Amino acid sequence: MLNLLKSDMYRLVRGKTFWVILFAFMAIIMISAVALWFVTTPTYGQMLQEGTVTASSQDAFSSLTIVAGESIVSGGLLTLVVSLLLTLFIVSDFSTGFAKNILAGRQSRTVYFAEKLVLIMIVNAAFVIAGLALLQFAVSILGISFVRPDTPGELVCWAALTWLMTCGYSCACVCIAWLFKSVSVGVAAVILVGGGIIEGIVTMALLNFIPASAQITSWFPLGSLKLLVDGGSALLQPASSGDGLVAAAHICITGLCLCILFAGISLKVVSRKDVC
């Protein structure tokens, strides 16, 4: 497995898709930081007095994790970017014949798919860490200070839970692409699942027709992403779902269930299919 993992990391970094998606991700983070800085300028204050813009929430200046939550977690940016990169890369193994060559040898099919799951975890961790580091760098050079900076524990906890949720979304998108043996289906899954579109539609439908279903929809992965937007300081506060759990526990349970579900499908179902 280790040799295959090294090979995948090498091929991933050598590919153009990785750098295009990474630079796009970095550009969006920088734009978000500049937008946050603009709110602190006299020009924005003048526009506010003239009524040409509306007031921004002061919560945005509370901490790094709140800024990260609003810029890269809210709207599904992080899940979209990482899921798209991983789906395009992993599923391309079958269109290029790479997987067929590997599986035709002595490589176990279970080991092959398990290695891809490990790759998903590594790449998601890299993007979460890179996103936080770049955002911290950007706000620092722009002179933005936070009202209540995150403690090291809050920052690590927030990053770990964000990683867990993004891993779950990536596993879901890749698994769907594997099941249908199609890159195009995988891309559609990234947009519809990774972007939270399906969850949003289902949630609205349930709440409109069954108002009492709010307790159920709060356990959708999208609900956990919304809890992450509140930042690291809110992780030990009761979750807005009213289930009696703190936000960190709610997110952890949801993320683990999502990862276990699609990792299990990949290892027990997909690995037995003729995906070559």
VMD Tcl script that draws the C-alpha trace (Angstrom):
set ca {
  {0.00 0.00 0.00}
  {2.81 2.42 0.87}
  {4.41 2.19 -2.56}
  {1.05 2.75 -4.26}
  {0.39 5.73 -1.99}
  {3.77 7.25 -2.86}
  {3.05 6.70 -6.55}
  {-0.34 8.40 -6.28}
  {1.08 11.38 -4.40}
  {3.77 11.78 -7.04}
  {1.29 11.54 -9.94}
  {-1.15 13.91 -8.21}
  {1.42 16.65 -7.63}
  {2.85 16.23 -11.12}
  {-0.54 16.72 -12.74}
  {-1.81 20.09 -13.98}
  {-5.24 19.60 -12.40}
  {-3.77 19.70 -8.90}
  {-2.08 23.05 -9.43}
  {-5.02 24.63 -11.25}
  {-7.42 23.69 -8.44}
  {-4.91 24.65 -5.73}
  {-4.23 28.09 -7.20}
  {-7.96 28.71 -7.67}
  {-8.51 27.76 -4.03}
  {-5.72 30.08 -2.91}
  {-7.06 32.93 -5.04}
  {-10.51 32.66 -3.50}
  {-9.00 32.74 -0.01}
  {-6.99 35.86 -0.84}
  {-10.05 37.56 -2.31}
  {-11.99 36.74 0.86}
  {-9.23 38.26 2.99}
  {-9.13 41.42 0.86}
  {-12.93 41.71 1.11}
  {-12.66 41.44 4.89}
  {-9.94 44.10 4.93}
  {-12.06 46.42 2.77}
  {-14.75 46.43 5.45}
  {-12.24 48.08 7.81}
  {-11.37 50.93 5.43}
  {-12.78 54.51 5.53}
  {-14.11 53.99 1.99}
  {-16.43 51.25 3.22}
  {-17.54 53.47 6.12}
  {-18.44 56.22 3.68}
  {-20.34 53.80 1.45}
  {-22.17 52.57 4.54}
  {-23.27 56.10 5.43}
  {-24.44 56.69 1.88}
  {-26.47 53.49 2.00}
  {-24.77 51.92 -1.01}
  {-23.77 48.85 1.03}
  {-25.22 47.06 4.03}
  {-23.43 46.58 7.32}
  {-21.34 43.42 7.69}
  {-21.58 41.24 10.74}
  {-18.92 42.01 13.32}
  {-18.71 38.29 14.07}
  {-16.56 38.01 10.96}
  {-13.72 39.67 12.90}
  {-14.00 37.43 15.97}
  {-11.46 34.72 15.10}
  {-9.57 32.93 12.35}
  {-11.91 29.93 12.43}
  {-14.97 32.13 11.97}
  {-13.33 33.83 8.99}
  {-12.36 30.41 7.61}
  {-15.85 29.08 8.23}
  {-17.46 31.93 6.33}
  {-14.94 31.98 3.47}
  {-14.06 28.33 2.75}
  {-16.62 26.18 4.59}
  {-19.83 28.13 4.09}
  {-21.19 27.53 0.60}
  {-19.26 24.27 0.28}
  {-16.09 25.76 -1.25}
  {-13.68 23.44 0.55}
  {-15.75 20.30 -0.03}
  {-16.24 21.19 -3.69}
  {-12.58 21.92 -4.39}
  {-11.11 18.86 -2.69}
  {-13.83 16.48 -3.85}
  {-13.41 17.64 -7.45}
  {-9.64 17.17 -7.36}
  {-9.85 13.71 -5.81}
  {-12.69 12.52 -8.03}
  {-10.95 13.56 -11.23}
  {-7.65 12.02 -10.13}
  {-8.85 8.75 -8.62}
  {-11.44 7.86 -11.25}
  {-8.96 8.65 -14.03}
  {-7.13 5.46 -12.98}
  {-9.82 3.46 -14.77}
  {-10.06 5.57 -17.91}
  {-6.27 5.51 -18.38}
  {-5.94 1.81 -17.61}
  {-3.67 2.43 -14.60}
  {-6.03 0.59 -12.24}
  {-6.32 -2.35 -14.63}
  {-2.56 -2.77 -14.70}
  {-2.30 -2.55 -10.92}
  {-5.17 -4.94 -10.21}
  {-4.02 -7.36 -12.89}
  {-0.87 -7.97 -10.84}
  {-0.64 -9.19 -7.29}
  {-2.16 -6.07 -5.80}
  {-5.22 -6.86 -3.65}
  {-8.37 -5.04 -4.73}
  {-9.18 -4.25 -1.11}
  {-5.70 -2.81 -0.56}
  {-6.04 -0.73 -3.74}
  {-9.31 0.87 -2.64}
  {-8.11 1.25 0.96}
  {-5.08 3.15 -0.32}
  {-7.38 5.56 -2.17}
  {-9.24 6.23 1.07}
  {-5.94 7.01 2.78}
  {-5.10 9.36 -0.10}
  {-8.44 11.10 0.44}
  {-7.58 11.66 4.10}
  {-4.11 13.03 3.31}
  {-5.24 15.44 0.58}
  {-8.12 16.75 2.69}
  {-5.76 17.35 5.61}
  {-3.36 19.20 3.33}
  {-6.07 21.51 1.99}
  {-7.51 22.27 5.44}
  {-4.07 23.13 6.83}
  {-3.07 25.10 3.72}
  {-6.35 27.02 3.76}
  {-5.95 28.04 7.40}
  {-2.27 28.92 6.97}
  {-2.87 31.04 3.88}
  {-5.83 32.80 5.47}
  {-3.77 33.59 8.58}
  {-0.95 34.90 6.38}
  {-3.35 37.04 4.34}
  {-5.08 38.68 7.31}
  {-1.70 39.28 8.95}
  {-0.19 41.17 6.01}
  {-3.44 43.15 5.63}
  {-3.27 44.21 9.26}
  {-6.54 42.60 10.33}
  {-6.77 41.74 14.02}
  {-9.31 39.46 15.64}
  {-11.51 40.41 18.56}
  {-11.17 36.99 20.17}
  {-8.35 34.90 18.66}
  {-8.76 31.13 18.76}
  {-6.94 29.20 21.44}
  {-4.62 26.44 20.12}
  {-7.13 23.83 21.29}
  {-10.03 25.51 19.50}
  {-8.01 25.85 16.30}
  {-6.88 22.22 16.29}
  {-10.37 20.94 17.17}
  {-12.00 23.06 14.45}
  {-9.43 21.95 11.85}
  {-9.83 18.27 12.79}
  {-13.63 18.38 12.57}
  {-13.50 20.28 9.28}
  {-11.12 17.63 7.94}
  {-13.47 14.87 9.08}
  {-16.44 16.43 7.28}
  {-14.53 17.12 4.05}
  {-13.23 13.54 4.07}
  {-16.81 12.32 4.29}
  {-17.92 14.40 1.32}
  {-14.88 13.33 -0.73}
  {-15.52 9.65 0.05}
  {-19.15 10.07 -1.02}
  {-18.29 11.70 -4.36}
  {-15.51 9.25 -5.24}
  {-17.66 6.28 -4.22}
  {-20.52 7.42 -6.46}
  {-18.11 7.85 -9.39}
  {-16.74 4.36 -8.75}
  {-20.20 2.80 -8.63}
  {-21.16 4.28 -12.00}
  {-17.67 3.90 -13.52}
  {-17.88 7.45 -14.81}
  {-15.89 10.66 -14.36}
  {-18.88 12.74 -15.52}
  {-21.10 11.14 -12.88}
  {-18.37 11.87 -10.36}
  {-18.27 15.55 -11.34}
  {-22.05 15.71 -11.09}
  {-21.78 14.14 -7.62}
  {-19.25 16.78 -6.62}
  {-21.64 19.55 -7.65}
  {-24.81 18.02 -6.26}
  {-23.43 16.26 -3.18}
  {-20.21 18.14 -2.46}
  {-21.93 21.45 -3.07}
  {-24.79 20.53 -0.74}
  {-27.43 21.06 -3.43}
  {-29.21 17.73 -2.89}
  {-29.12 18.15 0.88}
  {-30.50 21.67 0.60}
  {-33.40 20.56 -1.61}
  {-34.24 17.57 0.60}
  {-34.03 19.72 3.74}
  {-36.38 22.38 2.35}
  {-38.84 19.76 1.14}
  {-38.92 17.99 4.49}
  {-39.28 21.20 6.49}
  {-42.07 22.45 4.22}
  {-44.10 19.26 4.28}
  {-43.08 17.87 7.67}
  {-42.14 20.75 10.00}
  {-41.36 18.29 12.80}
  {-38.50 16.87 10.68}
  {-36.15 19.65 11.82}
  {-34.61 17.26 14.33}
  {-33.81 14.85 11.48}
  {-32.45 17.38 8.99}
  {-30.12 18.79 11.65}
  {-28.17 15.53 11.36}
  {-27.55 15.99 7.65}
  {-23.86 16.71 6.91}
  {-24.81 20.20 5.74}
  {-26.02 20.93 9.26}
  {-22.59 20.11 10.65}
  {-20.91 22.41 8.12}
  {-23.16 25.22 9.35}
  {-22.01 24.53 12.91}
  {-18.38 24.83 11.76}
  {-19.13 28.30 10.38}
  {-19.67 29.45 13.97}
  {-15.96 28.94 14.64}
  {-13.84 27.09 17.16}
  {-15.16 28.94 20.19}
  {-18.67 27.57 19.57}
  {-17.66 23.91 19.38}
  {-18.20 23.33 23.10}
  {-21.53 25.14 23.07}
  {-24.83 23.21 22.70}
  {-25.59 22.45 19.06}
  {-28.39 24.49 17.50}
  {-30.16 21.22 16.66}
  {-31.33 20.96 20.24}
  {-30.23 17.32 20.59}
  {-28.46 17.96 23.87}
  {-24.98 17.48 22.42}
  {-22.27 20.09 22.12}
  {-21.51 21.16 18.55}
  {-18.18 19.27 18.46}
  {-19.85 15.96 19.37}
  {-22.65 16.52 16.85}
  {-20.15 17.21 14.05}
  {-17.94 14.28 15.05}
  {-20.81 11.79 14.98}
  {-22.09 13.07 11.64}
  {-18.64 13.07 10.05}
  {-17.76 9.59 11.29}
  {-21.06 8.15 10.05}
  {-20.55 9.74 6.64}
  {-16.98 8.45 6.33}
  {-17.79 4.95 7.59}
  {-20.82 4.64 5.30}
  {-19.05 5.48 2.03}
  {-15.72 3.91 2.99}
  {-17.64 0.72 3.76}
  {-19.45 0.83 0.42}
  {-16.12 1.37 -1.35}
  {-14.40 -1.54 0.38}
  {-17.29 -4.01 0.47}
  {-19.22 -3.23 -2.72}
  {-17.13 -1.21 -5.17}
  {-14.00 -3.32 -4.68}
  {-15.92 -6.39 -5.83}
  {-17.28 -4.77 -8.98}
  {-15.56 -4.99 -12.34}
  {-14.59 -1.32 -12.37}
  {-11.81 -1.80 -14.90}
}
mol new
graphics top color blue
foreach p $ca { graphics top sphere $p radius 0.5 }
foreach p [lrange $ca 0 end-1] q [lrange $ca 1 end] { graphics top cylinder $p $q radius 0.2 }
display resetview
